[in-house]
Amino acid sequence: MGEIKLGRYQYYKGELYHVIGIARPEKDLEELAIAICIESGTKRFIPKKMFFENINTEGGKVPYCQEPPVRDWWYEDATLRVVLEHLKNL
C-alpha cells in the first residue's frame, strides 16, 4: 500500500479534493486522509485502505482516488479559498 501525499486528487465520482492532512484516531490508529472538496468545501475522511482501492462502477473498475490528469490554472485559487473558509469555521 502506498503513502497518502498531501495535494489534489480526483474522487472516483469525478469531484476534485485536496488532501490537507493525515489523521490517526486513537481507536484503531488507521490512517485517514483529511480531504476537502474543491468545488463545494465538503469534508471527507478517507481510510488509507479505501484511498488506494479500486471501485466497481458501471464503467468498470476505477481507483477510489487518483491524481487528476491535468493541473488547472484555477486550482490554486479555488483550493486556497476552500481551505481558508474551512479554517475560518474551526
Secondary structure as the mmCIF struct_conf table of DSSP 4:
data_model
#
loop_
_struct_conf.conf_type_id
_struct_conf.id
_struct_conf.beg_label_comp_id
_struct_conf.beg_label_asym_id
_struct_conf.beg_label_seq_id
_struct_conf.end_label_comp_id
_struct_conf.end_label_asym_id
_struct_conf.end_label_seq_id
HELX_LH_PP_P HELX_LH_PP_P1 ILE A 4 LYS A 5
BEND BEND1 LEU A 6 LEU A 6
STRN STRN1 GLY A 7 TYR A 11
TURN_TY1_P TURN_TY1_P1 TYR A 12 LYS A 13
BEND BEND2 GLY A 14 GLY A 14
STRN STRN2 LEU A 16 ALA A 23
TURN_TY1_P TURN_TY1_P2 GLU A 26 ASP A 28
STRN STRN3 LEU A 32 CYS A 37
TURN_TY1_P TURN_TY1_P3 ILE A 38 SER A 40
STRN STRN4 LYS A 43 PRO A 47
HELX_RH_AL_P HELX_RH_AL_P1 LYS A 48 PHE A 51
TURN_TY1_P TURN_TY1_P4 PHE A 52 PHE A 52
STRN STRN5 ASN A 54 THR A 57
TURN_TY1_P TURN_TY1_P5 GLU A 58 GLY A 59
STRN STRN6 GLY A 60 PRO A 63
BEND BEND3 TYR A 64 TYR A 64
STRN STRN7 CYS A 65 GLN A 66
BEND BEND4 PRO A 69 VAL A 70
TURN_TY1_P TURN_TY1_P6 TRP A 73 TRP A 74
HELX_RH_AL_P HELX_RH_AL_P2 TYR A 75 LYS A 88
TURN_TY1_P TURN_TY1_P7 ASN A 89 ASN A 89
#
